[in-house]
Amino acid sequence: MGGEYRGARANDPRGPVRWGAVDLTLFTLALFAGSVAAGMLGALTGLGGGVVIIPLLVLVMGVDLRYAIGASLVAVIATSAGAAATFRREGLTNLRIGILLEVATTVGAIAGAVVAAYVSRSVISTVFGLVLLWTAWTSFRPVKPGAIAETPDPLATRLRLDGVVATPDGPRPYRVRRVPAGFLVMFGAGVLSALVGIGSGIVKVLAMDRLMRVPFKVSTATSNFMIGVTAAASVGVYLHRGQIEPALAAPVALGALGGAFMGGRLLPRVNVAVLRRVFAVVVLLAAVQMIYRGAAGRV
């Protein structure tokens, strides 16, 4: 018994996607399974899973890019909700840093969601592919533990952003640096999140880890706390434009939420170096495909 799935491409001039009843069931199950993996990866890396979900939807499932972005933003919210609670219990999240920087990312997300309405799918696909390339490159770069600053940063001290993180050698204090620069980068992360449908966690993690000198696991946990708020700021705009498809968003969000809970429990015990390399290879392959499709106008 055949049916018509008027989902991600119902308003696309290329026509709706047609699925038989069995095909639609398999589609939903495959989408759920892929989202579980994406949610787990998003929680472990602080990226929100969007860098995996969007290539999965567009390249594998054949979903229209704008609807894939809408579903991904919903999944980012679910991933953040699932992982943030676990990381908070583990004592990894720095709430003061997260709340401060979220002001910049929220404003950026609203601006990016508005801009996205005037940008073509090909441009968005190419931009997303370039973001993936940069993500893969930064994941391959070795991370050197930041030395504890001898003198505290006056602004970070005034805002009480410094903290302590647990390590195998015992509690290790850290001092936050370059708060204004981090705030500015977070605005750009918000714009990027709304434009290409990711939590822009890679930008947030790198800004905190490399620029503000926050330990990597604290950066990852704090990024997970932030990305859900960033996505929520822009998802309302996509909902207003009718680009949130429940048949896509529901399995993606549920799968990402389950994966985020699992990833949150694994992070304190995972080998971050190995995770970075595996992640970089997957992202690199997706980047090449997204750039190619964007350049060829096939999204």
VOBA-1610 file (N, C-alpha, C; in pm, whole numbers, padded with zeros to 5 digits, always signed):
BEGIN
Met+00085-00118+00000Met+00000+00000+00000Met+00089+00124+00000Gly+00084+00198-00103Gly+00172+00313-00117Gly+00114+00438-00054Gly+00201+00529-00020Gly+00158+00654+00039Gly+00247+00766-00010Glu+00204+00886+00018Glu+00283+01001-00023Glu+00333+01074+00100Tyr+00461+01088+00111Tyr+00521+01158+00224Tyr+00540+01304+00186Arg+00448+01389+00232Arg+00459+01532+00201Arg+00535+01600+00313Gly+00660+01562+00321Gly+00742+01614+00428Gly+00837+01719+00379Ala+00966+01686+00383Ala+01068+01786+00362Ala+01061+01854+00227Arg+01000+01790+00126Arg+01000+01853-00005Arg+00860+01889-00054Ala+00765+01892+00037Ala+00628+01919-00005Ala+00614+02055-00072Asn+00691+02152-00028Asn+00685+02286-00086Asn+00799+02313-00183Asp+00874+02211-00213Asp+00986+02225-00304Asp+00936+02216-00447Pro+00979+02305-00536Pro+00935+02297-00675Pro+00969+02166-00743Arg+01066+02092-00688Arg+01102+01964-00747Arg+01001+01855-00713Gly+00904+01888-00625Gly+00798+01792-00595Gly+00822+01719-00466Pro+00715+01654-00411Pro+00726+01582-00286Pro+00804+01453-00302Val+00849+01400-00192Val+00917+01270-00192Val+00810+01163-00171Arg+00807+01062-00253Arg+00707+00957-00241Arg+00771+00834-00178Trp+00699+00781-00078Trp+00747+00662-00008Trp+00632+00563+00003Gly+00662+00434-00012Gly+00564+00332+00023Gly+00554+00324+00175Ala+00452+00250+00225Ala+00432+00241+00370Ala+00553+00180+00438Val+00610+00073+00379Val+00727+00009+00438Val+00848+00099+00428Asp+00862+00165+00314Asp+00975+00255+00294Asp+00974+00368+00395Leu+00857+00421+00424Leu+00847+00531+00520Leu+00885+00484+00659Thr+00847+00361+00694Thr+00886+00306+00825Thr+01037+00290+00833Leu+01096+00235+00727Leu+01241+00219+00725Leu+01312+00354+00728Phe+01257+00450+00658Phe+01311+00585+00656Phe+01316+00643+00798Thr+01204+00628+00870Thr+01196+00683+01006Thr+01292+00611+01100Leu+01301+00477+01088Leu+01392+00400+01174Leu+01538+00436+01146Ala+01570+00447+01016Ala+01707+00484+00980Ala+01740+00624+01029Leu+01643+00713+01018Leu+01662+00850+01064Leu+01683+00854+01215Phe+01608+00774+01288Phe+01621+00768+01434Phe+01758+00713+01473Ala+01800+00603+01408Ala+01929+00543+01441Ala+02045+00638+01411Gly+02038+00705+01295Gly+02143+00800+01262Gly+02147+00916+01359Ser+02031+00958+01408Ser+02024+01070+01502Ser+02078+01031+01639Val+02062+00905+01677Val+02122+00857+01803Val+02274+00872+01797Ala+02331+00827+01685Ala+02476+00838+01668Ala+02519+00985+01665Ala+02442+01068+01596Ala+02475+01210+01587Ala+02466+01277+01723Gly+02363+01243+01801Gly+02347+01300+01933Gly+02460+01261+02027Met+02502+01136+02019Met+02614+01091+02101Met+02742+01165+02064Leu+02767+01176+01933Leu+02886+01246+01887Leu+02879+01394+01925Gly+02761+01452+01914Gly+02745+01592+01951Gly+02774+01616+02098Ala+02730+01525+02184Ala+02756+01540+02327Ala+02903+01521+02360Leu+02967+01426+02294Leu+03108+01397+02322Leu+03201+01507+02273Thr+03162+01577+02168Thr+03249+01680+02111Thr+03203+01822+02138Gly+03081+01836+02191Gly+03027+01969+02218Gly+02975+02038+02094Leu+02951+01965+01985Leu+02911+02026+01858Leu+02761+02022+01834Gly+02687+01949+01915Gly+02542+01950+01900Gly+02486+01850+01800Gly+02569+01779+01725Gly+02522+01677+01633Gly+02480+01727+01497Gly+02463+01859+01479Gly+02417+01912+01352Gly+02513+01886+01238Val+02642+01881+01266Val+02740+01856+01161Val+02728+01715+01105Val+02657+01627+01175Val+02631+01492+01125Val+02488+01481+01073Ile+02394+01541+01143Ile+02252+01528+01106Ile+02223+01587+00969Ile+02275+01706+00941Ile+02244+01769+00812Ile+02300+01689+00694Pro+02427+01647+00694Pro+02472+01559+00585Pro+02392+01430+00576Leu+02351+01374+00692Leu+02269+01253+00691Leu+02137+01277+00620Leu+02071+01387+00652Leu+01941+01416+00592Leu+01953+01451+00444Val+02052+01536+00411Val+02063+01585+00273Val+02128+01483+00181Leu+02242+01428+00222Leu+02319+01340+00134Leu+02266+01198+00130Val+02216+01147+00244Val+02171+01007+00251Val+02021+00996+00233Met+01945+01082+00303Met+01799+01070+00301Met+01733+01151+00189Gly+01806+01240+00123Gly+01749+01318+00015Gly+01653+01427+00056Val+01671+01482+00177Val+01583+01585+00229Val+01628+01722+00179Asp+01531+01811+00154Asp+01562+01947+00115Asp+01644+02015+00225Leu+01743+02096+00186Leu+01839+02153+00281Leu+01772+02239+00387Arg+01677+02323+00348Arg+01617+02414+00446Arg+01538+02337+00552Tyr+01469+02230+00513Tyr+01398+02148+00610Tyr+01495+02067+00695Ala+01606+02028+00636Ala+01710+01958+00714Ala+01766+02050+00822Ile+01784+02178+00789Ile+01832+02275+00887Ile+01731+02290+01000Gly+01602+02298+00966Gly+01499+02310+01068Gly+01498+02191+01162Ala+01503+02069+01106Ala+01506+01949+01190Ala+01633+01942+01274Ser+01744+01985+01216Ser+01870+01983+01289Ser+01868+02078+01408Leu+01807+02195+01391Leu+01798+02290+01502Leu+01716+02232+01617Val+01607+02162+01584Val+01528+02096+01688Val+01613+01990+01758Ala+01691+01915+01680Ala+01777+01812+01739Ala+01885+01872+01827Val+01937+01988+01786Val+02039+02055+01867Val+01982+02091+02004Ile+01857+02137+02008Ile+01793+02168+02135Ile+01782+02042+02221Ala+01741+01931+02158Ala+01728+01805+02232Ala+01863+01756+02283Thr+01964+01765+02198Thr+02098+01722+02238Thr+02149+01802+02356Ser+02128+01933+02349Ser+02173+02019+02457Ser+02102+01985+02588Ala+01971+01963+02580Ala+01894+01930+02700Ala+01940+01798+02761Gly+01971+01701+02673Gly+02012+01570+02723Gly+02150+01570+02785Ala+02243+01638+02721Ala+02381+01634+02769Ala+02407+01732+02883Ala+02340+01847+02880Ala+02370+01952+02978Ala+02345+01906+03120Ala+02235+01832+03143Ala+02205+01786+03278Ala+02312+01690+03328Thr+02357+01599+03241Thr+02461+01504+03280Thr+02591+01574+03310Phe+02633+01667+03224Phe+02758+01739+03245Phe+02753+01823+03371Arg+02636+01879+03401Arg+02623+01959+03522Arg+02642+01873+03646Arg+02586+01752+03645Arg+02605+01661+03759Arg+02750+01620+03774Glu+02821+01610+03660Glu+02963+01572+03664Glu+03051+01689+03707Gly+02994+01809+03719Gly+03070+01926+03762Gly+03159+01985+03654Leu+03126+01957+03525Leu+03211+02005+03415Leu+03165+02140+03359Thr+03036+02169+03367Thr+02983+02291+03305Thr+03013+02415+03389Asn+03063+02518+03323Asn+03083+02648+03388Asn+02962+02735+03351Leu+02864+02740+03440Leu+02739+02811+03410Leu+02760+02960+03391Arg+02852+03020+03465Arg+02873+03164+03453Arg+02925+03200+03314Ile+03019+03121+03263Ile+03069+03145+03128Ile+02958+03124+03027Gly+02882+03015+03042Gly+02776+02984+02948Gly+02670+03091+02940Ile+02624+03139+03054Ile+02519+03240+03056Ile+02569+03372+02997Leu+02692+03409+03030Leu+02748+03534+02977Leu+02759+03529+02825Leu+02820+03422+02772Leu+02844+03414+02629Leu+02715+03389+02551Glu+02614+03332+02617Glu+02489+03303+02546Glu+02417+03430+02504Val+02443+03540+02571Val+02384+03668+02529Val+02426+03701+02386Ala+02556+03684+02358Ala+02608+03714+02224Ala+02556+03615+02121Thr+02553+03485+02153Thr+02511+03385+02054Thr+02361+03395+02024Thr+02280+03432+02122Thr+02137+03446+02099Thr+02108+03560+02001Val+02173+03674+02022Val+02155+03787+01930Val+02203+03748+01790Gly+02317+03679+01783Gly+02368+03634+01654Gly+02277+03535+01586Ala+02213+03446+01663Ala+02124+03345+01606Ala+02001+03408+01544Ile+01945+03508+01610Ile+01828+03576+01555Ile+01865+03647+01424Ala+01981+03711+01424Ala+02027+03780+01303Ala+02050+03680+01189Gly+02111+03566+01221Gly+02140+03466+01119Gly+02015+03403+01061Ala+01913+03381+01144Ala+01788+03321+01096Ala+01718+03414+00998Val+01726+03543+01022Val+01665+03640+00930Val+01742+03643+00797Val+01875+03642+00805Val+01958+03645+00684Val+01935+03520+00599Ala+01914+03405+00665Ala+01901+03277+00593Ala+01786+03278+00493Ala+01683+03360+00517Ala+01569+03365+00425Ala+01606+03423+00289Tyr+01716+03495+00283Tyr+01754+03564+00159Tyr+01876+03499+00092Val+01917+03384+00141Val+02035+03315+00086Val+01990+03186+00019Ser+02045+03155-00096Ser+02004+03036-00171Ser+02056+02909-00104Arg+01991+02794-00139Arg+02034+02665-00086Arg+02177+02633-00125Ser+02217+02667-00248Ser+02352+02636-00293Ser+02457+02710-00210Val+02428+02836-00181Val+02523+02914-00099Val+02531+02856+00041Ile+02416+02823+00100Ile+02415+02766+00235Ile+02491+02634+00238Ser+02469+02549+00136Ser+02539+02420+00130Ser+02689+02439+00121Thr+02732+02535+00038Thr+02876+02561+00024Thr+02935+02615+00154Val+02865+02709+00216Val+02912+02763+00344Val+02922+02653+00448Phe+02820+02567+00452Phe+02821+02456+00548Phe+02939+02363+00522Gly+02965+02333+00394Gly+03079+02248+00361Gly+03211+02309+00405Leu+03225+02440+00387Leu+03347+02508+00432Leu+03361+02504+00583Val+03249+02517+00653Val+03252+02505+00799Val+03296+02365+00840Leu+03248+02264+00768Leu+03288+02127+00796Leu+03437+02107+00773Leu+03490+02165+00664Leu+03634+02153+00638Leu+03714+02214+00752Trp+03673+02330+00796Trp+03743+02395+00907Trp+03731+02312+01034Thr+03613+02251+01054Thr+03593+02165+01171Thr+03688+02046+01168Ala+03700+01982+01049Ala+03790+01867+01037Ala+03934+01908+01062Trp+03975+02021+01007Trp+04113+02068+01025Trp+04145+02095+01171Thr+04054+02163+01240Thr+04079+02194+01381Thr+04077+02068+01466Ser+03999+01966+01425Ser+03994+01843+01502Ser+04125+01765+01492Phe+04195+01779+01378Phe+04323+01710+01362Phe+04436+01780+01437Arg+04420+01908+01465Arg+04526+01981+01533Arg+04541+01932+01675Pro+04665+01908+01721Pro+04684+01863+01859Pro+04648+01973+01958Val+04589+01932+02069Val+04551+02026+02173Val+04655+02021+02284Lys+04715+02134+02313Lys+04812+02143+02421Lys+04744+02200+02544Pro+04759+02133+02657Pro+04695+02188+02777Pro+04745+02328+02806Gly+04652+02419+02827Gly+04689+02558+02854Gly+04751+02573+02992Ala+04858+02649+03000Ala+04921+02674+03128Ala+04835+02770+03209Ile+04832+02748+03340Ile+04755+02836+03427Ile+04823+02971+03433Ala+04748+03077+03407Ala+04805+03211+03404Ala+04855+03249+03544Glu+04967+03320+03547Glu+05022+03363+03674Glu+04937+03474+03735Thr+04884+03562+03650Thr+04801+03672+03700Thr+04660+03656+03644Pro+04560+03678+03726Pro+04422+03663+03678Pro+04382+03773+03583Asp+04284+03743+03498Asp+04228+03842+03409Asp+04130+03928+03489Pro+04148+04061+03490Pro+04064+04146+03575Pro+03915+04131+03549Leu+03874+04126+03420Leu+03732+04116+03388Leu+03677+03980+03428Ala+03753+03872+03399Ala+03709+03738+03437Ala+03697+03726+03588Thr+03788+03789+03660Thr+03783+03786+03806Thr+03661+03860+03858Arg+03631+03976+03797Arg+03517+04055+03840Arg+03386+03979+03816Leu+03381+03903+03706Leu+03261+03826+03673Leu+03260+03687+03736Arg+03367+03654+03806Arg+03383+03523+03874Arg+03367+03406+03776Leu+03444+03411+03668Leu+03438+03307+03565Leu+03538+03194+03587Asp+03641+03217+03667Asp+03742+03114+03691Asp+03678+02994+03763Gly+03739+02878+03746Gly+03683+02758+03807Gly+03786+02652+03835Val+03736+02533+03868Val+03821+02417+03899Val+03765+02298+03823Val+03852+02219+03760Val+03809+02099+03689Val+03881+01978+03747Ala+03810+01866+03757Ala+03869+01744+03809Ala+03958+01679+03702Thr+04076+01634+03740Thr+04169+01564+03651Thr+04217+01437+03720Pro+04282+01345+03647Pro+04336+01225+03712Pro+04434+01257+03823Asp+04495+01376+03816Asp+04591+01416+03919Asp+04528+01500+04029Gly+04396+01508+04029Gly+04328+01587+04130Gly+04268+01714+04072Pro+04198+01793+04153Pro+04137+01917+04105Pro+04241+02014+04048Arg+04209+02075+03933Arg+04301+02168+03869Arg+04229+02301+03847Pro+04278+02409+03907Pro+04213+02539+03884Pro+04248+02593+03746Tyr+04159+02670+03690Tyr+04187+02736+03562Tyr+04137+02880+03568Arg+04203+02966+03490Arg+04166+03106+03485Arg+04124+03142+03343Val+04015+03212+03331Val+03960+03249+03202Val+04027+03376+03152Arg+04055+03378+03020Arg+04124+03492+02958Arg+04039+03550+02846Arg+04071+03671+02801Arg+04018+03733+02679Arg+03865+03725+02670Val+03795+03770+02770Val+03648+03762+02771Val+03585+03844+02658Pro+03626+03969+02633Pro+03562+04045+02523Pro+03580+03978+02386Ala+03700+03922+02359Ala+03723+03855+02231Ala+03633+03731+02220Gly+03620+03657+02328Gly+03531+03540+02327Gly+03387+03579+02303Phe+03344+03690+02360Phe+03207+03740+02342Phe+03181+03772+02196Leu+03277+03835+02130Leu+03262+03871+01989Leu+03255+03747+01900Val+03340+03649+01927Val+03338+03524+01849Val+03204+03453+01867Met+03147+03460+01986Met+03020+03392+02011Met+02905+03452+01930Phe+02911+03582+01902Phe+02809+03643+01815Phe+02816+03577+01677Gly+02937+03562+01622Gly+02954+03495+01493Gly+02907+03351+01499Ala+02929+03283+01612Ala+02883+03145+01627Ala+02731+03138+01620Gly+02663+03238+01677Gly+02517+03240+01671Gly+02466+03259+01530Val+02528+03350+01455Val+02491+03371+01315Val+02508+03242+01235Leu+02621+03175+01254Leu+02650+03051+01183Leu+02550+02942+01219Ser+02513+02934+01346Ser+02417+02833+01391Ser+02285+02844+01318Ala+02231+02965+01309Ala+02101+02984+01244Ala+02111+02969+01092Leu+02224+03007+01034Leu+02239+03005+00889Leu+02249+02864+00834Val+02324+02777+00901Val+02347+02642+00848Val+02289+02532+00936Gly+02219+02567+01044Gly+02144+02468+01120Gly+02224+02382+01214Ile+02337+02429+01262Ile+02416+02355+01359Ile+02421+02433+01488Gly+02467+02368+01593Gly+02481+02438+01719Gly+02603+02528+01723Ser+02682+02526+01615Ser+02809+02599+01605Ser+02898+02570+01725Gly+02886+02447+01776Gly+02966+02409+01892Gly+03114+02412+01866Ile+03155+02384+01740Ile+03299+02384+01710Ile+03357+02523+01734Val+03283+02627+01697Val+03331+02763+01718Val+03334+02794+01867Lys+03231+02752+01939Lys+03223+02780+02081Lys+03332+02707+02159Val+03351+02578+02125Val+03454+02501+02195Val+03592+02559+02168Leu+03619+02591+02041Leu+03750+02647+02008Leu+03771+02784+02073Ala+03667+02865+02075Ala+03680+02998+02137Ala+03712+02986+02285Met+03644+02895+02353Met+03670+02877+02496Met+03802+02805+02522Asp+03829+02702+02441Asp+03948+02620+02463Asp+04077+02691+02423Arg+04078+02750+02303Arg+04201+02811+02250Arg+04214+02959+02285Leu+04103+03031+02285Leu+04108+03176+02304Leu+04096+03214+02452Met+03998+03156+02520Met+03973+03193+02659Met+04045+03103+02760Arg+04113+03001+02708Arg+04197+02911+02790Arg+04116+02830+02891Val+03994+02792+02854Val+03912+02705+02937Val+03948+02561+02902Pro+03965+02470+03000Pro+03999+02329+02969Pro+03900+02268+02871Phe+03950+02175+02787Phe+03870+02122+02676Phe+03739+02059+02723Lys+03744+01975+02826Lys+03621+01910+02871Lys+03523+02009+02931Val+03572+02113+02997Val+03483+02218+03047Val+03424+02295+02929Ser+03507+02320+02827Ser+03458+02389+02706Ser+03349+02307+02638Thr+03370+02176+02628Thr+03271+02089+02565Thr+03140+02088+02642Ala+03150+02073+02774Ala+03029+02069+02857Ala+02956+02203+02853Thr+03029+02313+02859Thr+02967+02445+02857Thr+02905+02473+02720Ser+02971+02427+02613Ser+02916+02441+02478Ser+02783+02368+02466Asn+02775+02247+02521Asn+02650+02171+02518Asn+02539+02245+02591Phe+02572+02311+02698Phe+02472+02390+02771Phe+02424+02507+02685Met+02514+02567+02607Met+02482+02688+02531Met+02407+02662+02401Ile+02439+02553+02332Ile+02390+02536+02196Ile+02238+02523+02188Gly+02175+02467+02291Gly+02030+02455+02288Gly+01962+02590+02291Val+02015+02682+02372Val+01957+02816+02378Val+01979+02888+02245Thr+02097+02871+02186Thr+02128+02933+02057Thr+02031+02884+01950Ala+02010+02751+01945Ala+01919+02695+01845Ala+01775+02740+01868Ala+01733+02747+01994Ala+01596+02789+02025Ala+01570+02932+01979Ala+01674+03015+01980Ala+01658+03154+01939Ala+01627+03166+01790Ser+01674+03070+01710Ser+01652+03077+01565Ser+01544+02983+01515Val+01512+02877+01592Val+01417+02778+01542Val+01278+02838+01526Gly+01244+02939+01607Gly+01114+03004+01594Gly+01096+03070+01458Val+01205+03123+01402Val+01197+03185+01269Val+01170+03080+01163Tyr+01238+02964+01173Tyr+01216+02855+01078Tyr+01074+02800+01092Leu+01022+02793+01215Leu+00886+02745+01236Leu+00786+02841+01173His+00810+02968+01186His+00721+03068+01127His+00719+03056+00974Arg+00832+03020+00915Arg+00839+03005+00768Arg+00788+02868+00722Gly+00745+02782+00813Gly+00692+02651+00776Gly+00799+02551+00739Gln+00922+02569+00789Gln+01033+02481+00753Gln+01073+02387+00866Ile+00982+02367+00963Ile+00998+02263+01064Ile+00895+02155+01033Glu+00940+02040+00981Glu+00851+01931+00943Glu+00846+01828+01057Pro+00731+01810+01125Pro+00723+01719+01240Pro+00766+01576+01208Ala+00733+01526+01088Ala+00769+01389+01053Ala+00919+01370+01047Leu+00994+01476+01023Leu+01140+01471+01027Leu+01194+01506+01165Ala+01141+01613+01222Ala+01196+01665+01347Ala+01176+01570+01464Ala+01063+01498+01468Ala+01034+01410+01582Ala+01136+01298+01598Pro+01157+01212+01494Pro+01258+01106+01512Pro+01399+01159+01530Val+01429+01271+01464Val+01562+01330+01479Val+01584+01377+01622Ala+01485+01447+01679Ala+01498+01499+01814Ala+01505+01387+01917Leu+01419+01286+01903Leu+01418+01175+01999Leu+01549+01097+01992Gly+01596+01070+01870Gly+01723+00998+01856Gly+01840+01077+01911Ala+01844+01207+01879Ala+01953+01291+01928Ala+01952+01301+02080Leu+01832+01306+02140Leu+01821+01314+02285Leu+01876+01188+02352Gly+01838+01071+02299Gly+01891+00946+02353Gly+02042+00937+02338Gly+02093+00976+02221Gly+02237+00973+02200Gly+02309+01071+02290Ala+02248+01186+02317Ala+02311+01286+02404Ala+02326+01235+02546Phe+02225+01164+02597Phe+02235+01107+02731Phe+02351+01007+02738Met+02362+00921+02636Met+02471+00824+02635Met+02607+00893+02624Gly+02615+00992+02535Gly+02742+01064+02519Gly+02782+01138+02644Gly+02685+01195+02716Gly+02715+01266+02839Gly+02776+01175+02944Arg+02733+01052+02948Arg+02788+00958+03046Arg+02925+00906+03004Leu+02950+00905+02872Leu+03078+00852+02823Leu+03191+00953+02829Leu+03159+01083+02822Leu+03264+01186+02808Leu+03373+01178+02914Pro+03340+01162+03045Pro+03449+01159+03144Pro+03547+01044+03124Arg+03508+00940+03046Arg+03594+00822+03031Arg+03646+00803+02889Val+03610+00891+02796Val+03647+00870+02657Val+03786+00926+02627Asn+03853+00865+02529Asn+03982+00914+02482Asn+03955+01025+02381Val+03974+01148+02422Val+03940+01264+02338Val+04022+01267+02210Ala+04150+01229+02216Ala+04237+01234+02098Ala+04186+01142+01988Val+04147+01020+02023Val+04095+00924+01924Val+03963+00974+01869Leu+03878+01024+01956Leu+03748+01076+01915Leu+03763+01188+01813Arg+03856+01278+01836Arg+03878+01389+01744Arg+03915+01340+01605Arg+03999+01239+01595Arg+04046+01192+01465Arg+03936+01121+01388Val+03861+01035+01454Val+03750+00966+01389Val+03647+01068+01340Phe+03617+01162+01426Phe+03521+01266+01392Phe+03569+01347+01271Ala+03698+01380+01267Ala+03752+01462+01159Ala+03738+01393+01024Val+03760+01262+01020Val+03750+01188+00893Val+03606+01189+00841Val+03510+01164+00931Val+03369+01164+00891Val+03328+01301+00840Val+03367+01405+00912Val+03330+01541+00875Val+03394+01582+00742Leu+03517+01540+00719Leu+03587+01573+00595Leu+03513+01516+00473Leu+03469+01392+00483Leu+03395+01331+00372Leu+03263+01404+00347Ala+03193+01439+00454Ala+03068+01512+00438Ala+03092+01651+00379Ala+03201+01715+00417Ala+03232+01849+00367Ala+03249+01850+00216Val+03323+01752+00164Val+03347+01745+00020Val+03215+01731-00055Gln+03126+01644-00003Gln+02997+01624-00069Gln+02910+01749-00065Met+02906+01818+00050Met+02822+01936+00062Met+02872+02049-00029Ile+03002+02068-00038Ile+03057+02171-00125Ile+03029+02138-00272Tyr+03048+02011-00308Tyr+03023+01968-00446Tyr+02877+01991-00485Arg+02786+01951-00398Arg+02643+01967-00429Arg+02603+02114-00433Gly+02661+02194-00345Gly+02633+02335-00347Gly+02680+02401-00475Ala+02802+02366-00517Ala+02859+02422-00640Ala+02782+02377-00764Ala+02731+02253-00759Ala+02659+02199-00875Ala+02509+02233-00871Gly+02463+02296-00764Gly+02321+02332-00753Gly+02233+02211-00734Arg+02281+02109-00661Arg+02207+01985-00646Arg+02156+01967-00503Val+02116+02074-00436Val+02062+02064-00300Val+01921+02120-00297
//
